Amino acid sequence: MTTSSNPTFPPRSILFLSTEVYPYAKTGGLADVSSALPQALRELGHDVRAMMPKYGFIGEKKQKIHLINRLQGIEYTVGGREIVTNLKSSAILTQRTRIQMYLLESEEYFQRLGMYVDPETGTDYPDNDERFLVYALSAFELCRRLLWKPDIIHCNDWQCGLVTALLKGPFKDDPLFKDTKTVFTIHNLAYQGNFPASTFEKLGLPESFFTPEGLEFFGQVSYLKAGIAYADAITTVSPTYAHEIRTPEYGCGMEGILAKRKRDIHGILNGIDPIVWNPQQDINIVRPFSVDKLADKEECKKDLCFAMGIPYTEGTPVLGMIARLTDQKGFDLLAEIVDKILESEAQLVILGEGEKKYVELFTRLQKKYPKQIGIHLGFHDNLAHKIEAGSDIFLMPSAYEPCGLNQMYSMHYGTVPVVRKTGGLADTVIDVEDATQRTHPTGFTFEKYEARAFWRAIERALRTYRKEKTLWHQMQVTGMKRDFSWDRSAVEYAQLYEKLLLPTVPSAGPERKLEEHPAV
Ligand code: ADP
């Protein structure tokens, strides 16, 4: 484990911006990353502070989150209206470190139950442009009021994209931000924060920013494109995704500007939180286990079957899946082959919330096969841990996957993943057929996005589970022993920050690593 006295990096002030941070708010992997990465950077000796919106559900009693008032009555004019905001202070405290959190309170914009989508209508809030404009402006106001000079503002996804443009526009002459550099991390290129051209008038940016070289995206204002165009460096969450996003197939229309910024794009693989996702000390599972006590995983499987309302039978493989119910996650492939899975006498457990078509499909299937399929529709953190621990096989047939955390959680919990070879899945799972003397297998992969290929990979997994017990055990152990910690990736981010802040300093030790993972 790296320590806070690591001499490699001068301590830097880093404002980490993310609109979801675990345990305050979470819709997906971004929240996990936005909690664990700041902690890992803090352990490298940096002064990392994070800021996110205070949504309506944050601070409710059951959440056990402590908030205190920090800055009151900060006013903005948005779209001709006066709005008043507050900033609250809180902290992520673990046995390893402490992260200072600031939460932006706004009756007008954030005191709601949804984060980006209105739960009542299932559609994006119509004022998301204003909501995340105020969030971006608050980042600057926070620093000004605290007289805190950030060396780096690390922005995540479209919700934070405007910050990079504002820094190059209205805030460029502010002495506090004179030397500040921005990093923009793309966790998912498909979510772009695109708004009508009329949004541009609200932003307070010079006209020259509304061009194809800037944040204009086919006549619209794109917050994601702002991040890509104006950040000093761009990162994505795996090396393979960093390549993929520059192709028309995965580029979501942004491949042009991404190609232009090719030299500034870095693929840095996500890690996993060693405290929250650890089978040896996971408070959500019925029996902690480790490589030396792998037999105890069976107790977790029994508990999972019980929790999902399906019978436990020794030797029957349980296949797990946790994901937002969207096309991205490959549910259409699953729908095509679900009968085959059931005919093979396996059981399937699914946790997810999202698109209606999948909600209806899984509700129907569960009614038809109550003993073989367990479904939980909704967001349930505790159950997610139980599925990682109790399943034998984990399915991720994603159409694209920027990094993916669940396959890493699975391997860490001795649950063998079956994944499509794309993005971070390709970078983290080693198929039996691709294994070498030095790289032992940890899962099963398939390339073509088609149901047949997916089924063949599942079949191979089921056969190995049932007939090749020694290999199966080896795969579990290899996965559990793999180093998925943040330590290495946090160092890569720290190196990148240094490169931005001291571009002329000759390369020292850590710079060599950047060459190993060249900008793509
Ligand atoms: P993405 O960020 O695309 O949603 P990842 O695999 O990177 O996918 O991360 C998903 C994270 O969200 C994991 O921590 C996963 O356990 C969690 N998650 C997704 N859906 C649910 C759900 N319905 N209930 C609980 N946790 C969920």
Boltz pocket constraint, residues with backbone or C-beta under 6 A from the ligand:
constraints:
  - pocket:
      binder: B
      contacts: [[A, 27], [A, 28], [A, 29], [A, 30], [A, 32], [A, 322], [A, 323], [A, 324], [A, 351], [A, 352], [A, 353], [A, 376], [A, 378], [A, 379], [A, 380], [A, 381], [A, 384], [A, 403], [A, 404], [A, 405], [A, 406], [A, 407]]
      max_distance: 6.0
